[in-house]
Amino acid sequence: MIRILASDGIESAAAEALAAKGFEVVNEHYEAEELAAKIADFDCILVRSATKVRTAVIDAAAASGRLKLIVRGGVGVDNIDVDYAEGKGITVRNTPAASSASVAELVIGHMFCLARHIHAANVTMHEGKWEKKKYEGCDLAGKTLGLIGLGRIGRLVAEKAAALGMDIIYTDVVGALDGVPYRYGSAEEVLRAADFLTLHVPACEWPVIGAEQIALMKDGAYIVNTARGGLIDYDALFAALDSGKLAGAALDVFPEEPPADERFASRLDLSLTPHIGASTKEAQERIGGEIVSIVSEFFA
């Protein structure tokens, strides 16, 4: 029997579907050292963002020769040493389309929070305060949304923002994209134009947004990051918030999760969520369905 380790959990209907197809699904999370010891007992491992599949785990899997498939339920695969795994004969797959719409909606939700101070006003209302005059916000209509990266999620964000009456400018590593109805610009042009800047790129070895990039932005602009925590230099971000260069920021992802840096929790110019971009019932059902298809086809 094919044994599958659901290291970061799996949607119940997907687990039932896999079991109905004759797979054994073990829903258990192991930390790195224990995972390396246990991985030889499985043919497939399913992960989200919490489990890291690094060289030590891959070496342990390769030594036994049993593990054949790693599936990342989500978009990015930066928590997996993909090239190393595939070099050892282990296939790596992900579900890039399943959660894109949900992440895009969270981006728009954070933009509304920032524009209308919803996150901050909610906190102070629960504290018994009535600060009506303090929370004068701005309309999203007529503002410019700048996107760093225009992949699946970036395109959905742009579509939704355009429907709200925002002007769109984007930059992408491959340059201007055919068939895209939005204005293309260099990274510098996007930074200078954006009232709201959203990030939609994979993990990088260094921050995409640091002091130099923030200096190019409009005074009072906002940054939204639901992509990867390491994309922003947080010392530069907090300095910009303290000086008023940036009016606020929204973050769903962090350099370490949960964040140990106390600065994240101490201010109301940040709209914060705990990495919930794909945490909707619909997204989990789509991810689960895609995982079932990937696993079934692979082991057919």
Buried (B, 14 or more C-beta within 10 A) or exposed (E): EBBBBBBBBBBEEBBBBBEEEEBEBBBEBBEEEEBBEBBBEBBBBBBBBEBBBBEBBBEBBBEEEBBBBBBBBBBBBBBBBBEBBBEBEBBBBBBBEBBBBBBBBBBBBBBBBBBBBBBBBEEBEEEEEEEEEEEEBBEBEEBBBBBBBBBBBBBBBBEBBBEBEBBBBBBBEEEEEEEBEBBBBEBEBBBBBBBBBBBBBBBEEEBBBBBEBBEBBBEEBBBBBBBBBBBBBBEBBBBBBEEEBBBBBBBBBBBEEEBEEEBBEEBEBBBBBEBBBBBBEEBBBBBBBBBBEBBBEBBE
